[in-house]
Structures are given as structure tokens and as C-alpha cells.
Amino acid sequence: MRVSRVLVVGGTFLDRVLLSQVLNQDAALQVVGLTTSGPAALAKIAATAPDLVVLTPDGGGADGLPTLAALLARFPDLPVILFSDQARRRSSFTLEALALGASDYVTAPARMADTASGGEVLPAAAQLVREELAPRVKLFARSGGPTPAPARVGTGGACRGEISVVAVGVSSGGPAALAKVLPRLPSDFPVPVLIVQHMPAGMTQVLANSLTASCHLRVAEGVQGAQLRPGTVWLAPGGAHMGVFRFGSARRLRIHDEPPENSCRPSADVLFRSVANAYGAVLAVVLTGMGQDGLRGCEAVRAAGGEVLAQDEASSTVWGMPGSVVRAGIANLVLPLGEIGQHIARRVGRKGGLPPEAN
């Protein structure tokens, strides 16, 4: 079994020690060093040669972004996962970190230690590290590994008329991916766009504002009962599912807190199934992300006569979500990230179904 070498950077000394204790309980991980932020982190990376850095910013988090920028400038291929409660207190911090090149983030607990018991790690904090942080560390630190199964691209069953709605599912690497896809859609885009980005409550409004600033279309956080109109872009609120229901001849948003699917809320499967039922003529787009959320929903889209577009492996931060769809033979087309926005713009304006190369 390959053991991934991890360096923990930033935070208080106690937080670093407790975090390393929990990570070292995983036989596939070895914490090779603990260090403060800034120049000390760069020196420690050079000395320990880690496979991955867990960055947990000090105090108010002001040190985290300069350290991240300096780290990636000197070690551009080294994965960095942000482990910070700034995602809870200041959402823009996490989006800035992802834009700089952080591989992923996990929202840290407000406290790691129970000071009343002599500084032992809190059970809830230890569970979060084991269930949320450790799997991401192993995923991003992994190099090489088995050759992935050959991709199979489906061909039959796509709709032959106009697309009525575009639904997007995305997770790890999503903010950066959306920032490349959405600006390619024109201001007169003729159908609604619905997006599930895996994020906790409080972060999606900041992401919507950031995307609006770089797009021709306004991106808004989904609200219950909103009517879906051409050119409207709705982002599922963090921590809530988003779907569609019919109201007379109109379609409207349904925001709800039913149980998570694939350990996700919002879930791409929930969105994809919903739009397949409400529209039929759907273009489902699966972008970079961990896990298999979106796979069952894409099956529903294909069964209803819709089409599925998946991001390719080379351009994905994590080829979990799109890879599961491609390997299942459900994707009608697989494209690199740089071509996806343009393809959506062309396809939605076309009345004759898939382009020749995908038929």
C-alpha cells in the first residue's frame, strides 16, 4: 500500500498536533511535518518533500492566501487542501483560495480541542477529519495508480429537437470550472441554466456574485418558486437541494431540505431527475468532482430523451463525477473544459440534435 506524505501548515501549534494525530491514524497517510505559515512552510516543503499540504490558516486567516500564493508559485504541482473555518465565517476567503489554485477545501470545526480535558481532540472534529479531510488528502496526494477503465461514449437516445434547459453538476474544482464555462454563454442565451455546486450554506451566494461579475448572464442563488425563464442562471443554495416543478405552463424552482443523496445536499442527482421529469429535452453537464453524484440523474436524463455532456479526465481536477458517467456509457459527448461552454452555446441554439461528431 502506498503511503501519502502530508505536511500540515499554519494554525495554532495545538491544532497542528491534533490534526496530525488524526491523520496519522489512517494507515495510508503519514504526516511528515508541522510548520507555521510563510517562509517556514516553503523551507519545510523543500526539506520533507510531501505529496500534499494541508493549509490551516492562523487566526483571522490573513496569512493563508499569501502563503498559498507563494507555495504554489514555487511548487506549482503540489496539491494543497484548505482546512479552515473561514469557509463558515468569510466565504470569499475560500473562493479566493480556490481561484489561486488550492485543490479543494474542507470547512474546519470552530474548535479542534477540548481544553477542559487537557487539549484532547473533540470527537466531532476527529470525525470530520476522518470522513471529510482524509479522503480528499488520499485522492489528491495519489500519484500513478491503476490505469482507468476505457471510457465509453454513448450515442443513442439523445433528443432530436431543441434543448429546453441546461443542468450542471459539479464539485471539487467547480468554482474555477464554472468561471471558464459560463462566460462563454451569450447574453441572449435562450434557455434557463440550473447548477448544483457542492458547497455548504453561506458560500453559494458569494460564488453567484463572483460568477455574475465575469459572465454575460446574471447568476443568482436559487429561491423557492422562482420562475425559470430564458437566460436565467440559478445556483442551488448551499446545504439545500434544488429541483423544478410545473406550475401551469411554467416551470418553477423547488428548494428543499430532503435527506442528502450520495452524501450531498445539494445533489446533482436530485436536480437531474427533476429537470428530466419537468422538461424531457435536457442537456445535463457533468463537470469535475469527487464521487458519483449525477450518475443516476444522468440515467434519468437519457431515459427521458435528453443529452449528457461530460468533462474529460485531463482537464478535470477530480474525474470522479464525470468519469462515472463516461465509464457507464451514458455520456453523449466528452470534452475538455475549454470547449464545454462553446459547445453548450452552439448546441442550445441548434434544432437538429447532437453535432455530427457525437452521433
Buried (B, 14 or more C-beta within 10 A) or exposed (E): EEBBBBBBBBBBEEBBBBBBBBBEEBEBBBBBBBBBBBEEBBEBBEEBEBBBBBBBBBEEBEBBBEBBBBBBEEBEEBBBBBBBBBBBEBBBBBBBBBEBBBBBBBBBBEEBBEEEEEEBBBEEBBEBBBEBBBBBBBBBBBEEEEEEEEBEBBEEBBBEEBBBBBBBBBBBBBBBBBBBBBBBBEEEBEBBBBBBBBBBEBBBBBBBBBBBEEBBBBBBBBEEEBEBEEBBBBBBBBBBBBBBEEEEEEBBBBBEEEEBBBEBBBBBBBBBBBBBBBBBBBBBBBBBBBBBBBBBBBBBBBEBBBBBBBBBBEBBBBBBBBBBBBBBEBBBBBBEBEBBBEBBBEBBBEEEBBEEEBE
